[in-house]
Amino acid sequence: MGARPAIRAREITKSFGDIVALDGVDLDVAEGRIHGLVGPNGAGKTTLLGLLLGLAVADGGRLEILGRPIGRALDAPDGVAGFVDGPGLYPSLTARQNLAALADLRGRDNRTAQIDEVLGEVGLTDVADDRVHGFSLGMRQRLGLAAALMIRPRLLVLDEPSNGLDPSGKRHVHRVLKGLAADGVAVVLSSHRMDDVEALCSEVTILATGRVAFSGPLSKLAAENPELDYRLVTSDPDGARRLAAETTGITVADGSELVIRTRIPALDELVVRLVRGGIAVRELAPVVSPLEAAFLTLTEDHS
């Protein structure tokens, strides 16, 4: 049996005056999945995240979250947490005091053990008693994640969770999110970082001008946009360029470095020919990732 749906949205619309933010948006996210939401500025991502968090209501369409229909009031079921446009924090309070205050606002027990636990989960134990006004952007993002974890969510909605994180902090947050998904939590995250989306998400929705340009598994997205540019570095650049030019289905770009445009079957054939010719492959990577290539193509089509 498949995982139960955490989000089921159909024909969602939302306007602000004459501006149409969402125009017939469908979205399906199952429990235990990390679903990426990407799109250019003004595509409707923030509006959609706000609907999921109960910060706004749709003008039309049907929205179910954690099996519960969402009506026309500002309403989100228990078990939903996250933030949009950065976490809301009290700069004059410490990290620990922020979490205690948020627990009080939610009418929950202010339990020191749980606060210490979530601070440890996001890697902020050493700065638990430091005031937030001195935190970097990345540290604030991690504290916002800790605040969301306080309610032990079943659906976590995050806006740019890796914003401002150094490589160590990003690895830490990625590990937390993957662990939550493994425990059955549904995660929806918006990001401009395609590498983060590809590293974390099994599924993605691309929004353009308030409409869904694509929604589904990343593997399907790659299959629908199979021709990519690849950078190829070998032990014999001239020999590799010659073999690439002789391989059917490969276009060699002009320039000092070897860049080829091809599909996977022709790329596989070239690698075999290089190995047989005694040429070592030292680097072979897309110039632009499959997600980024699809993003550019699909959002340009809707611009």
Secondary structure, 3 states (H helix, E strand, C coil): CCCCEEEEEEEEEEEECCEEEEEEEEEEEECCCEEEEECCCCCCHHHHHHHHCCCCCCCEEEEEECCEECCCCCCCCCCEEEECCCCCCCCCCEHHHHHHHHHHHCCCCCCHHHHHHHHHHCCCHHHCCCEHHHCCHHHHHHHHHHHHHCCCCCEEEEECCCCCCCHHHHHHHHHHHHHHHHCCCEEEEECCCHHHHHHHCCEEEEEECCEEEEEEEHHHHHHHCCCEEEEEEECCHHHHHHHHHHCCCCEECCCCCEEEEECHHHHHHHHHHHHHCCCCEEEEEECCCHHHHHHHHHHHHCC
